[in-house]
Amino acid sequence: MQTRLVCTMVMVAWTVGSVASSKKPTPVLTQNLHTFGFLNRSKPETGSYSDVVFLTDETVLVTINERVFSGNVVYPFEDKPPSKLLLFDVSQSKLVRTVEFPIEKNIHSVRATQNGEFVLLNEEGAHLCSATLECGISVPGRGPVLVSPRGTKLIVGGNGQTEQKLLDSTTLRELGRFSFHHPDVVPGETALLVQSERRLSVRQAGQPERPIPFGGGFIWPDARFLNDHMIAGFESDTSLAVADFDGNILYRIPATTRRNLATLVASSSGARFCIHEVGYTHWNSIVNFLDIDSGRSFNFERVTVLETNSGHLLFKLEWDPRPYGGGLTDPALSPDGHRLAIIRNGSLEVFEIR
C-alpha cells in the first residue's frame, strides 16, 4: 500500500514537472564541436564515440573521439586516430585547455572519478588523469569502464570475454577481480551490483547477498547505483524502478524507448540523476513497420533530470537527433546536480537546473 501511494505521488509530480518544463530551456554555454573534428553522422562510414563529463561543478570535459571506416576490415579494439580532449570553464563560457591522446574507439572510454580527476581507456589500459589533462599511472585492462556515483571505485574489463577488475579510483589499486560473466559487476561506494544467471543482487561486505526485483535482463548493465543507499533499473520497456539496497521499490518512473537505448547517469552528490532515452516516435515506428532490425536512424532523443529521493521531475528536453545516429553520447550531470551537459546536433550545450 505504501509503495502504491508513493508511486502515485511520483506520477503526479512527473505530470506537474512536465507542465513546468514545457518552456524550452536555454543553455548557458553552447559550443559548436565540428570545428574540433566532430563528424556528421549521416554518413555510414563514420563512427563517433565522443564523451562528455563534468570534472567539477565549473569545468566540463568533452572528448572528440571519432574515426572513419576504410576498407572491409573493422577492428573491435582500437585507439587510433588520436582523440581531442577539450576542457571548458562554464562560468567563463570558454575553452581553457586542449590536448590529443589515443582513446579507445568506444563510448564511455573517458569517465570522471573524483577531485577533478578522470580515467581514460586506450589499448595500453586505464589511465588516471588530472584536471590539467595530464595522465599518469595506468593499469592494463579492457572496457567498458564503469564508475561509482561518487567516483571512488571503478571497474574495467568485460569486453572480449576479459575479466573485470575492481579498482580504487585514486590509486588504481586492484580491490577485486571477477571472471567473465561470473558474475557481471557494477561498482558502488559501499556495495556492488552483481548479475549472475540473469538475476541481480546487491553484495555488501559483512551482509548476505540481497536479491533485487528488477534488472538481470539481456541489456547489461541496465541498473545503476544512484547514491550510497539507492539503485535504479528497468523493470520493463516502459517502467524504471528505484529501490533501496533491500530491494524495496521506492517509486517508479515511466520510460519510453528502453528497447532501443536508455541509460542512467547519477550526480556524484547523489541528489539527482538523469535518464537518457534514444529511439523512435510512435508515428515513426508505424510508418517504418518493415524495418524489423531498426536499421534506420533514431528520430527521438530525450533527457530528463529527477530528484533522487522523490523522483520529482526537474528538467526535460526532447529533440530529433538526426542526421546523427548510432550510439549517441550520454549526458553528464555536474557533481552538485545543478548543471547538465549534452552533445546535441554536433554542439556542446550546458544547462542550469535549479
N, C-alpha and C positions, 0 to 999 in steps of 0.2 A: 504493500500500500504506500509506504513512504517513497519507494523508488518511483512508483507511478506518479505520485504527486510532484516529485522533483522533475521528472521528465516533462510533465505538463507545463510546469513553470518555465523550463528551458525553451519549449516550443513557443510560448508566449513571448519570452524575451527575444527569441530569434526573429519573430514577426515584427515586434516593435523596432528592433535594431535594423531590420531591412528597410522599414519606412524611413528611419532616421538617416540611413546611409544612401537614400535614393539620389541625393545630390552628388554629382560626380566629384570625387576628391581631386585636389590639385597637388602635384608633387612639389616638394621644397627644393629638390635637386633633380635636374634632367641632364643626361649626357649621352649624345649620340656615340655609339660604340663602333660604328662602321669605320670611322677614321683610325681606329686602332686594330683593324683587321677582322672585325666581326662579320661573318658571312651571311649572305642572303640565302636562307634555307630552301628557297623554291627549287633549287637545282638538286637532283638526287645524288649527284656525285660529291656533295659537300657533307661534312659532318661537324656538328657543334657539340662540345662537351663543357661549355663555359659554366662557371660557378659564381655566386655572389654570397659573401658572408660579412657580418659585422665583426670587427676586431675589438672595438669599443663602441660606446654609445655615439661617438662623434666620427668614427672612421669606418668606412666600408671598403672591402677589398673585392675587386672584380677580376676574374680570370678569363682572358680571351683564349680559349683552348679549342682550336679549330684544325681541321685538315680537309684536304681534297683528295678523294679516292682516285687512284690511277691504275689502270690495268684490271685484271680479273682476280688478283690475289689480295685479300684483305687480312691483315694480321690482327688477331683479337687483342693482343697486348703490345702497346707501342706508345712512346712518348715524344715522337718527332712528327712535325717540326716543333721547335720550342714555342712555348706559350708566353703571353704577356700578363704580368701582374700589375694591376692599376689600383693604387690606394688613393681614395678620395676623402677629403675632410668635408663633412656635411655642413657644419656651421659656416665654413668659409666658401662652400659651393665650388670647390676647385680640386683638381688633381695635384697631389703633393708628392707622389713618388711612383716610379715605374721601373720594372726590371723584366728580363726574359729568363725563363727557366724551363727545362724539359719537364713536362707534366703528363701523366698517364692520360691517354685518349679515352676517358670515361668520365661520366658525370660524378660529382661528389669526390673528386680527387683532391680538392682543397677544402678543408674543414676548419672552422675556428675552434680553439680549445679554451684557454683561459688567460687572463692577464695580458690581453692583446696579442697572444701568440696564435699560431695556426699550424696544422700539419699538412704536408704536401706529399703526394704519392707520385712516384715515377718508377721506371724499370729497376732502379737501384733499391727501392724500398720506400719507407715512410720517413720523411724528414721533418724535424721540428724547426719552425721558422719564427722569426720575431716580427714586431711591428715595423721594423726598418726594412723588411723584406729580405733579410739575410737568413739563410738556412744553415743549421749546424748539425747536431747529432742525428743519426739515422739508424734504422733497423731494417733488415730485409723483410719483404712481405708483399703480397698481392692485395688488390682491392677486394671488396669495397671497404671504404673507411667509414666506420660508424662511431659517433661521438656522443657521450652522455650529455644531458641538458646543460649542466654547469661546466662541462668541458674537462672534468678531472680524469676521466677514463676514456679510452678509445680502443676500438677493435679493428685490426687489419686482417685480411685474408678471406678465403672462401671461393674466390674466382679460380677457375682452372683446377677445381677439386683440391685446393690447398687448405691447410688447417687455419683456424682462426687464432689470433694472438690477442690477448687482453693486455693493454699497456697502460702505464701511468703517463699522463699527457705531459707532465713537467720534465720527466727524465727519459721517457720511452722505455723504462724498465718493465720487463715482462712480469705480469701478475698471474697469468694463467694461459693455458693452451687447450684447444678443442679440436678434435679430429673433424674432418669434413662431414657435415650433416649429423654429427654425434656429440652434442646437438648443435643447432644453429643458435647463435647468441647475439643479443643486443645489450649494450652496456648502459647501466645507470650508475649513480654515485655510490649507492649503498646496496645495490642488488643487480641481478641480471635477469633479463627476459630470455628464456630458453625455449626452443621449439624442438620437439622430438616426436617422430611419428605423427606429424600434423597436430600435435597438441601443444598448447602454450602454457607456460607456468612461470612463476616468479621464484628465483633462487636467491636466498639471502643467508649470510653466514649465521650459524647457530640456530637456524629455524628450518622446519620441514618445508620441502618444496610445495608451493601452493598453486593449484590449477587456476587458469583464467578462462572464463566462459566465452571467449572470442579469440580471433586470430587463428593461427595454425592452418591457414589455407594454402593455396598454391602460390599466392603472391607473397614473396618474402623479401625483406621483412615488412609487414603491414601494421605492426604495432610498435609503439614508442613510449619511453618514459616522458612524462610532461614535467615532472619535478621529483622531489625526494619521496613522495608518497602517492603519486597518481600516475596512471598509464592510460593510453588510448589505443584503440584498434578497431577495425571494421568487423561488425557482426554480419553484414551482408553488403550487397552492392548499393544499398540505399540507407544504411544506418552506421554511424560511427558511435561507439560506446566509450565512455570514460569511467574508469573504475579505480578502486584503491588496491593495495597490494594483496588483499584477501580475496579479490575477485568480485567484490560488491559493486554493482553498477550504480554510479552516482548520477549520471544523466546520459541522454542520447542526443545526437545531432543528425539531422537528415543529410544524406550525401547524394550526389547526382551521377558522377562519372567514374566511380572507383573501378569499374570493369575495364576502363581504358588506362587511366593514370591518376592516382590520388596519393599524396604523400603528406606527412605531418612534420611540422617544424616547430620546435619549442624555443622560447627565450630562455637564456641562462638564469634569469631571475625566477623562472617557474611560474610567474604570474599570468603569462599569456602564451597562447600557441596559435599556430596558423595551419589551415587546411588548404592545400594546393590541388585543384582538380583540373584535368585536361581531358577533353573528349569531343562529343558531338551533341549539337542541339537535337531536340526531339524531331523537328521537321527535317533536319539534315539526314537523320537516321532513316526516316520514312522514305525520302526521295532516293537514297542510296542503299535500298534494302538488298541489292545484289552484291554489295561489297562485303562479303561474308568475313574476309580476313582483315577488315578495317585498314586497307592499304592506302586510303586517301588521307589527306592532311586533316588534322584536327581543326574544327571551326569554333571551338568553345574552350575558354580558359577562365578560371575563377580563383581568386584568392580571398579567403576570409580569415579574420583575426578575432579570437574569442578570449574572454577571461577564463582562466583555467578552473578556478574554484566553482564558478557558477555556470559556465557555458554561455554567458551573455555575449551577443554579437557586438563587436566594436568597430569593425571595418569590413567592407566588401567591395570588390572590384571585379567586373566581368568584361571580357573582350574577345574578339576573334583573333587568334594568333597567326593566321595565315598572312604571308606566304611561308612563315617559319613553321616547321613541322618536327616530327620525331620526338625524342626525349627532351622536352623544354626545360629550361633552368628553374629549379626550385627557388622560391623567395627566401629572404632572410629577415629575422627579427633582431633588433638591437638587444643588447643584454638586459636593459630595463623593460623591453617590450613596447616602447613608445615610438619606435620608428620601424618602418617596413621598407625593404629594398627589393625591387623586382627588375628583371630584364624583360622588357616588353617591346615588341616590334623593333628590335635592334637598338634600343636605348635603355640605359640605366635610369630608373626612377626611384626616388626615395620619398616616402610619405610620412607625415607626422600623425600619430594616433594618440588621442587624449582619452 
